[in-house]
Structure formats: structure tokens, C-alpha cells
Amino acid sequence: MVFVYDNYSGIVYRTPRLNEMKNSSSYKKNLRRRNRLFKWLSPGLFIKRWLLLSAGGFVLAVIGAAIWSKLTPIYRLLSFTAQFLEFLTTVIPNYISGPIVLIAGIFLIFWGQSRTMGSITDVLGVDKDKRLVDMLLTRRRLNRGPKIVVVGGGTGLSTLLRGLKEYSSNITAIVTVADDGGSSGRLRREIGVLPPGDIRNCLAALADEEELLTELFQYRFEAGNGLAGHSFGNLFLTVMSEITGDLERAVMASSKVLAISGKVLPSTLSDVSLWAEMEDGRIIEGESNIPEAKGKIKSIGCIPANPPALPAAVKAIKEAEYIIIGPGSLYTSIIPNLLVPDIRDAIAKADVPRIYVCNIMTQPGETEGYSVADHIREIDRIGKGKLFDAVLVHRKLPSPESLERYARENSYPVVLDRQEIAHLNRRIVMANVMEEDVAQGHVRHSSGQLARVLLRWYSGKWQPKI
């Protein structure tokens, strides 16, 4: 015989088949119901105080009405209640009638509250698999999260945002608009809009219904005169830009429509085009052409030079509590944001934790042969100073199969040179943040692990400047 103590009710159950009881659907259903009940009493929801305030207001209103009418209604009500209770105890003994009435009252309270919350859930359209209290607790927790600014572009930025949104809804992604390849490049050349590709990926990553929205935004038309090759997300943002007047307003409107947790902002609204000078003297124009040039980059810039920053992006950096640079292609995703003077100056002046997430593998045509310190030096050179305090580096090597596949593309793990990084006055944060598809031989940062490490470093290891 096994005795089971229920922490919620204080009742000891006796059962010979403990595992069967715990696995039964009724037991699990009752446990979930009790958990939801106690969640409503958890701190941080700001519900208990308002319920007590409302109850106090009701009592005061009744007392005020009684005083106004010289207590006549209260006297009659109390007299009637006393007579009824006296009659009830003569018919049914008080030790029986008392518990019955008490239980009936408690039952009606809980029944009424559960029906009220059920009605609210139905009106708000909350998913049946979720509960209103869980949604409120999650929203409250995310709203208290730190103000995080992430600077970058490409798939690396959207990967990071997908993990960070589980810790805070106060996220601002500052994204490059230098893309000129694929669907974004075609729209840029044919219609004259700023390239929406990276912004599209970030919006999808921050959406509540991320999986569905990502599938929708990534959908590419395979037929149609002029439509073939375009993604739905790019066309959606292009139309929104035409309706609202510019890309900034389009992104803000889209964020409201798509229920985005956070903000996505272009670093500039200027029509920026990248150029790179190679060590052999060649000048390569266009973001998509730079990696294809197959050379070592000597310097990089943009046309027009020194474009004005989006004021909202500068404001977000100034108000940030945490700044993350990367991950992403060094010259075509991260550095284009730093070519905007106001952006790099705001990052340099920020007295908050700042960290750079270094890539796991070198990128052919951009960072061949680069170590971690080489990445840092290039960011410092373009940023005209120290823009971050620490660098996050992946700890373990990929599998031999992945290394072999990447070697065929002239891509290798980024080497960690500790002494050089120490000379650059940077802290090293080492962690296992890689996600590997062994079958395909692909490696990338893991959204969940990367966000967890970054938030742990922010909350515990960084010390403010004195």
C-alpha cells in the first residue's frame, strides 16, 4: 500500500497503484487545474491587489448607501439574515448546515471565477492549448526583460532573435539595408525600395506564430510574369512601404499586424550601396558581388559615404541596457551598420554590457584565414574605436564530416588566439552554442543555447564601469 501526499490540498491519498494514478488523464487534468488556480495568485500579475481594491470599493459603496439611508436597508437585511439563520439551525443542526453553506459558497466563488476567465479567454481568442493565466505570466515576464539592441543582418541575426524573444520583449534589431542580391536586389533595382530581405527574416523570427509566418514570408513564387523568384515577405514589405511612405513606417505597421515581440529598424533610410577594395587593387561594388570576388578585402565603404542614421535606431542604442553585435557575415552584415557614423558613435558611447558574437566558421570571399582577433580588429578599425567589451566564441569543433564539407568550400573554424585578444583588451566568453546538421554537414548557432549564454553573461558576469 502506498500513501501519496498532495501538496496543494494537504490530503493523503492511499493507492496500491501509484503509477497508474499519476498517469491517469483525470489525475493530470486535476493537477493542471490546481496549477492554474495557484498561478492566478503568483506575484507579478497585479491581479490580487486590484481584486482586493474592487472588493473594498464595493464594501465602501454599500456602507455609503446605508449611511445615506440612515442604515434602514442594512438593519432589515441583517434582521432577515438572523431570522433565516435561526430557522435554518432549528431544522438542520449547525454542525451540518454550516459546512454545507460554506462549501456551497466556496464552490460558487470558484465556479463563477472559472467561468469568468473562460469567457475572457474565448473573447480574446486565446489558443485552447494555452491558458490566459499562462499568457499573462509570460507577457509580464517578457515585459520586465532587459532592453536589448542587436546589430547585424543576414540569417545570423534572425537566429539570435529567435532565442532572445524567449527572455525579453524589449528587443530592437538594427538591420543593414545594403543587400542587393536575389529578390531584395530585384525589388531595389526595379521599384527603388530599400531591400527588405533581412528585415523580413527578423520580423518572422520575432513573431508569436513564428513557424507559420516564416513559412509564409519565405514562400517564393515559382511562376508568373515578374513574380518568379520573389518571396512573399519581400513583396509584402514593399507594398507596405508604398502604402505608408517609407520602410520605417512599413516595418512599424507590419509589426502591429503580425504581433511582433520587439522592434526591427533599418540602420539608415538611405539607398546604401557597398564597395570593397581588394588587396590586388580591384574595386568591387555591390554587397552580393564582394564575396564572389574571391580576394582579400583591404578596405570597405559605402555610397553615399557617411549616410544618416535612422533616429529611432540611435535612440534605441542610447536607451539600451545590453548591446549585441552579430552573429553574421563580417563585411556584408555587421560592418555595413557601422558605416553609419551615428550608429557606431552611439555604440561606442554606450556604458552598458556590449558583446560581439563571433562566427563559428570563416566565410569564403570575406574572412578566409581570419582568427577571432582579426574579426575584432576589423570591427575596431571600421568603428574607429572599441565597440564591445567581450567576444563570445564557440568552444567545440564541428564533426569531422562537417569539417570535410566546409573544407571543400575553403571554409574552416575561426581560430581562437587568446593572447592577441588579451592585447585587444577583450574578455573571452566560451560556450557550446553550435547546432549541427550532421546529415547535411551544416553548422550554425543554436538559437536557444546562444540566447541562454548571452543572458547569463549579461546578468552575472558583466561588471559596470567605475
Beta strands, then each sheet from edge to edge (+ up, - down):
strand 1: 2-5
strand 2: 12-15
strand 3: 148-152
strand 4: 171-175
strand 5: 263-266
strand 6: 273-278
strand 7: 283-285
strand 8: 297-303
strand 9: 322-325
strand 10: 354-357
strand 11: 390-394
strand 12: 427-431
strand 13: 434-437
strand 14: 442-445
sheet 1: 1+ 2-
sheet 2: 5+ 4+ 3+ 9+ 10+ 11+ 12+
sheet 3: 7+ 6- 8+
sheet 4: 13+ 14-
end
